[in-house]
Amino acid sequence: MWASTRSFAASVLALCAALASAAVAPPLPDAVMQDAPKLALRGGGEFRHFGFAVYDGWFWSASPTWPGEAPYALDLHYHRNLRGTAIARKSIDEIERLGYGTAEQRARWLAQMTALFPDIRRGDRMTGVHTPDGATQFFHNGRRLGEVADREFSHAFLAIWLDPRTSRDDFRLRLLGAR
């Protein structure tokens, strides 16, 4: 009896600790909601790399599935300082690893992201929004940075996190609300 009580208590404590450490998704910035008012939170959580918290990420979508033509957004809240050029380079490396785009397209996408992405400071928020016309709009701390008006880019960029072949399926499943 004592063993089952201790086991139950340990399970309850573990659940409480997990809930206490889980990040809570704040509402999307007003500028995002103006462009995509029907977005609903699908899932999210913390992204860690080599044991270090990098960001909390949240997937918002007007449709319960990905990919689709309905608007969707990936909202990242950073725990570390990162160079915008490094984020753009890592994004292209992942897009290439997944097999999206030609070398020419990836070079163009890298140049566009490099021009758009600012250096990130701990506490900053970056939001990428896929619009029905196939563009990806980017926001930094709720302020519109610009867009990449390329349907193939839009799919490839969000595929970094949402494609079943992503390098971090655990995070993908949390984003999609499957965990």
N, C-alpha and C positions, 0 to 999 in steps of 0.2 A: 504494500500500500504506500509506504513512504517513497519508494522508488518511483511509482507512477505520479505521485504528488510533486516530487522534485522535478521529474521530467516535464510535467505540465507547467510548472512554475518557470522552468527554464525556457520552455517554448513561448510562454506569454512574455517573458522579459526580452527574448530575442525579437519577437514581433514588435514590441513597444520600441525597442532600440532602432529597428529598421524604419518604423513609421516616423520616429523622431528625427532621424537623419535624412529622410526623404525630402527632396526639394519640392517646393510647391510652385506651380506655374503661375506667375503673375499674368494679368491680362495683357494682350498684345497692345502695342502702342496705337494711339488713335489714328495716326497716319496709315498704319497697316489696315486697321479695321475700316477706314474709309474706302480703301481700294478693294477689300475682300471682307465684306460685312458678315458673311454667313459661316465663317470659320468656327469649328468646334475643336476643342482639345481632344486629341486621340491618345496621347501618351507622352512619356518623357522620363528623364532621370539624369543621373550624373554620368559623365564620360570621364574615365580615368585612363591614363597612359603610363605604363611602368609604375603603377601604384599612386601616381599623383593626379589629383583632381584637376582637370583642364577646364571643363565647363559643364553646366547643366543645359540640357537640350530638350526642347518641346516641339512636338509635331502637331500642327493645327491643320485641319482639312475640312472642306465642305462636303467631302465624300468619305465614306468609311474605308475606302481602299486606295492604294497607291500602286501604280501611277494612274493618273486620270487627267482629264482636261479641266475639272473643277479646280478652283483656287486652293492652294495649300501653302503652308509656311513652315519653315524651320527657324526656331527662335533659340539662340544660344546666349547663355549668360556666363561670361568668362571668370575663371578663378585665377588666371595668370596673365602676365603681360606677354604679348606675342606680336611679332612684326607682321604687318599686313602682307608684305612680300612673301614671307614664309607661309602664311595661310594660303595665299594664292598658289604657291609652288606645290604645297602638300595636296591641295585640292586637285591640281592637274595630275600629279603623280597617281592619286587614287582613281581619277577618271580614266587615265591611261591603263592602270592595272585592271580596271573593270572592262576595258575594251571599247569605250565610248569615243566617238569622233576620230577623225583622221589626224595625222601629225599637223597638218595645216590648220585645221579647226582648233586643236588643242593649243597651238601657238597663239592664235587669235584670242581664244578664251583666256589664256594666261595673261596676255597683254591687257585685256579688258578688266580682269579681276585685279591685277596689279595697280591699274589706274584708279579703281574704285575702293579697294580695301584699305582702311586706315590702320595704323598701328593700334593695337588693342591694349588697354590697361585693365588690371584686375577690377571687376565690377562692371565693365562695359557689356553692352548687349548688341549683338548683330542678328538681324532678321533677314532671311531671304524668302521672298514671296513669289511663287509661280502664279502667273495670271492666265486667264483663259485664252488670251491671244498668244501665249507661248513665251512671253518675256519673263525674266526673273528680275524683280526689283529688290534692291538692297537698302537696308536701313541700319544706321548706327545710332544707338541710344535714342531710337524713335525718330531720327531725322533721316529723310530720304537722301541716299548717296547717289543713286542713279540706277540704271538697269542694263542688262544684257538682253537685247531683243533677238533671241535665237531659241527656237523651240527645242532643238537638239541639245543646246547647252542647258536649258532649264531641266530637262530630264536627266542629263548626265550629272549635273551638279547635285541634285537631290539624291541621285543614286548612290553617291558617296556614303550616305547614311541608310538609305532605304532599300537598295537593291539586295536581293537574297544572297548575292555573292560578296557583300561588303566584308571588309576585314574585321569588323566588329559586330557580329550577329547578335550578341547579347544586348548591345545598345540599340540596335535596329528593332529588336523585339520589344524593348521598353518604349521606344518611340511610337511603335504601332499599337501599344496598349496590350500586347500579348503577354507581358510579364509584370 
